[in-house]
Amino acid sequence: MGHRKITNTSVELTELGFGASVIGNLYRVTPPHDAQAAIEAAWEAGIRYFDTAPHYGLGLSERRLGAALRDRPRDAYVVSSKVGRLLVPNEQPRGIDDAGFVVRDDLRRQWDFSRDGVLRSIEATLERTGLDRLDVVYLHDPDDHWRQAAEEAMPALAELRDQGMIGAIGAGMNQSAMLARFLRETAADVVMLAGRYTLLDQSAVDDVLPAAQALGKSVVAVGVFNSGLLSRDRPAEGMKYDYQDAPADLVTRALAIAEVCAAHGTSLPAAAIAFPLTHPNIINVTLGMRNPEQVVRNVELHRRHIPDGLWDDLRAQGLIRPDVPTAKDPGRSSQCL
């Protein structure tokens, strides 16, 4: 498993990361033994970057990840978590969380990007995970909280980073425009970009990726399957795109991309994983993995050879933007270790 460094930091990520949202019972219950086995399979495959958040299962993801990594050498892996949603007692529980996670709602999320909120959130995460430190901390979905996130939360994280308590800091969002602002206007080292640099959506070319290139900063790509439409060899109606039923025109375009992939001896999901890593500033693709079978499949897809001619043909047929950088562009090799 290849490694790439977050620029201007000592933090190295494996090219493929383990997204721990689903082991927080996202959409359905993940049995404890499946969560444990998934993390063990990821470790055996060489994955050493694990991403979680308090939001994921109201702390369940953090607890499970910490327990599974507890006996591993601490310097051998990288863990990121997030701040911005404090978990506080729920005065009016209804039984089950209403944010997509199948867990009891004894706790609730409270938006807080204040300095105190950041410090309290990190302390709580360390307690839940049992870890001695976090390697990367992201501001989590600060879309409606720019001022407090930029003026209070990010300076608090920068102080912790400068004291050596955190290795790298940044923000994670489903949009790219504000992530570009975090790169340009704050002390962020890295951003987590969800769904905006994929085979079906390259809008990040207009903002966050040029900012990362200009400033020499790094990007982690998530949501590369766009909620599922790019996850199978042959997309079909009824599959999801950005959490909604995929529009017919996008299903048609995904099928066209799949046909080009097949002509080059590869598959749509393998290309979906490989595509973001062709950009010189994207250092990692992180995927949600619920059980060991998903881990094995995703690792196998990541390891498949993708011919450079695939991207050329997709450009020529108008299936991806003509201005996306290629793997041959200057700068990519300098990020690989």
HELIX and SHEET records of a PDB file:
HELIX    1   1 VAL A   22  GLY A   24  5                                   3    
HELIX    2   2 PRO A   32  GLU A   44  1                                  13    
HELIX    3   3 LEU A   60  LEU A   69  1                                  10    
HELIX    4   4 ARG A   74  ALA A   76  5                                   3    
HELIX    5   5 ARG A  115  THR A  129  1                                  15    
HELIX    6   6 TRP A  146  GLN A  148  1                                   3    
HELIX    7   7 ALA A  149  ALA A  153  3                                   5    
HELIX    8   8 MET A  154  ASP A  162  1                                   9    
HELIX    9   9 ALA A  177  GLU A  185  1                                   9    
HELIX   10  10 SER A  203  ASP A  206  5                                   4    
HELIX   11  11 VAL A  208  LEU A  215  1                                   8    
HELIX   12  12 ASN A  226  GLY A  228  5                                   3    
HELIX   13  13 ALA A  248  ALA A  263  1                                  16    
HELIX   14  14 LEU A  268  ALA A  274  1                                   7    
HELIX   15  15 PRO A  276  THR A  278  5                                   3    
HELIX   16  16 PRO A  292  ARG A  303  1                                  12    
HELIX   17  17 ASP A  308  ALA A  316  1                                   9    
HELIX   18  18 SER A  333  GLN A  335  5                                   3    
SHEET    1   A 2 HIS A   3  LYS A   5  0                                        
SHEET    2   A 2 GLU A  12  THR A  14 -1                                        
SHEET    1   B 9 LEU A  16  GLY A  19  0                                        
SHEET    2   B 9 TYR A  49  ASP A  51  1                                        
SHEET    3   B 9 VAL A  78  VAL A  83  1                                        
SHEET    4   B 9 LEU A 134  HIS A 140  1                                        
SHEET    5   B 9 ILE A 166  MET A 173  1                                        
SHEET    6   B 9 VAL A 190  ALA A 194  1                                        
SHEET    7   B 9 SER A 218  VAL A 222  1                                        
SHEET    8   B 9 ILE A 282  GLY A 288  1                                        
SHEET    9   B 9 LEU A  16  GLY A  19  1                                        
SHEET    1   C 2 ARG A  85  PRO A  89  0                                        
SHEET    2   C 2 LEU A 107  TRP A 111 -1                                        
SHEET    1   D 2 LYS A 240  TYR A 241  0                                        
SHEET    2   D 2 GLN A 244  ASP A 245 -1                                        
END                                                                             
